[in-house]
Amino acid sequence: MTELIIKDLHVSIEGKQILKGLNLTVRKGEVHAIMGPNGTGKSTLAYTLMGHPSYEVTQGEIWFKGENILEKRPDERSRLGLFLAFQYPVAIPGVTVANFLRTALNARRRASNPEEKGIPIPEFRKMLIEKMNLLKMDSKFAGRYLNDGFSGGEKKRAEILQMATLQPEIAILDETDSGLDIDALRIVSEGVNALTGPNLGVVVITHYQRLLNYIKPQFVHIMFNGTIVESGGPALALKLEEHGYDWVREKYQEPIPA
Amino acid sequence: MEEKPHIVVSSRTRRVEPTIGHFTFTPEMIRLEGPLKDYRQKAWEEFNRLPLPTTKDETWRRTDLRLLPTDTFHLPSPGVQQEYQPVPGNLLQPLAGSQHGGQILLLPDQSQVSLDPALEKKGVIFTDLRTAEVQYPDLVERLAGEIVRSQEGKFAALAAAFSENGVVLYVPKGVSIEQPLHSVLWGGGYNLANISHLLIWVDEGASVTYVHESASAQQVPNLHAGLVEIKVSDGANLRFVELQSWGDQVWNFSHERAQVGRDANLDWIFGAIGSRVTKNFSSLDLVAPGATGRMSGFYFTNGQQHLDHDTRQNHLAPHTTSDLLFKGALKGSSRSVWQGMIYVAPDAQKTDGFQANRNLVLSPAARADSIPGLEILANDVRCTHGATVGKIDPEPMFYMLSRGIPAEDAERLIVEGFFDPIMQRIPFEGVRERFQQAILEKTVGK
């Protein structure tokens, strides 16, 4: 069974401890939401799972599909079936969406079969158009340089398009709702919902509850000060919407040294 | 008196210390007949008068010739079949669709020419220089030395004095050529001085695309000295694409200038991937109102290569426009120099000049020098320039890795993307593919 198991994860960046013993298990077919105020380490978790070199794991383990992936490079983790939708996707000047995705797809195929010639272009085009229709994207989009001059909504849609194309088994969506107006939010959420199912596990990282009106999680976690402090069902998200994060801060605030 | 015996010590090992500035060429090697007799004679005098450039000369400050083994190079002997490495077949592949408008293969001592008979009927001349000297002596005499003068430099004079191998292209008034013309200069031999001379005249209102490639085998030391003289007459259009892929032991020097007339347009594209050392002077002279010129270049170096491009955009008349974009990527311990100057003459008002040079340094031992320059003597102009030297950013790299793209593929994609704006300026899929293939080979190479 495909599982992502995070055990006692401690992470620091430039010597500063951000994650302080985080535990979480995500199975294929599940939708988890991780919520929390800004600066509690949500994005650090996302980057660490993907293997960003600036984040140093000082303690703990990350298991994916029965393998400890801590020693694996980001590209290996991706090909294993892990995906991160970035909060702030960077521009890749001069590389079109289509070229980028075809390269990524062929890298997957070659990893499992070195003799692989790569996906035939007509087949790739057909597949890409289908996925783009799903996300209500104009076909011209495929010819644009990836994230270069994209609006906030276009960037997020491009992230979901990549997810749809690469078909990961566990996907982490880092603040996918940030910077989206209500229409873009709906389109992106519909895209995600079309992809969720028994073959995909999703971790939605978000500050606001509004995304969860569209993407319904079975599990809701509250993250605070580098660790998960509360876990529950959808009701937990509603509690946050009603009461905000103040009660979390009061309950879990580290005592300020005198 | 007793004669002292001469003791000659010969050694088969190559001298480590090169002699500087001494070429073995002699005046007997100059072809003193035909329409270029006087031209060559005069150039020979200039060649002897001009010293070999040193790094004390401002334009040569970053390109050191002290290792140039001047005395090892020889010229092809007339009438003697040269030995050279075979021409790779793919060099002669058509660039657009199934055929060329015309193609010329230049070898050190012979050439092969083909031209669409329909173009010949229209008066188009596209032939090798030796043939043109016989068939069109007046044209050759008129064009040689009109745009580039032999006294401009040691290597300009060298190329002019021994000018025999080359291309003459003339497109008559109002003639528009759809299919590209293509020439390939295959430098061969061992320690051979390859001399080339291109004479291009696109007459009033005419238009053409011309692709010229120069190449030679790897690991074979040779010299190339080249001249390119381009005249784009009033209302004419020229797209000129040059791809330099000399072998990695070639010392390559060229002086190129285009003169663009009233309401005429030149789209000039350079690709440089080859040679051990290159010093290229390219000058765009906008000589009449409404003249426009675009210079787009890419270079990609690796190993020990040293490529130095010296560009000038000369606005010599009002209402002229120039746009230069040169992009370079560097690997190994290679080095590139781009030195550009926009010059605006005192009466060249309402001109618009732009230049940009961008470098992507892929290895810590590589180095790119970028020296933009403006010299503006008019007061109502718009000139901008920019130069950057950078490395691959870690964030796009991580982004690509996170999509499962291995690091080497990601680097290739970043380099391809870096060059893409130049590729978009290249006409014809076949030419673009040629350039992309060259980039790909460099990227996966050492």
Interface residues (C-beta under 8 A of the other chain):
Chain A: M50 G51 H52 P53 R73 P74 D75 R77 S78 R79 F83 L84 F86 P89 V90 A91 I92 P93 G94 V95 N99 F100 T103 A104 A107 R108 A111 Y145 Q162 L166
Chain B: D393 P394 E395 P396 F398 Y399 M400 L401 S402 R403 G404 I405 P406 A407 D409 A410 L413 I414 E416 G417 F418 F419 D420 P421
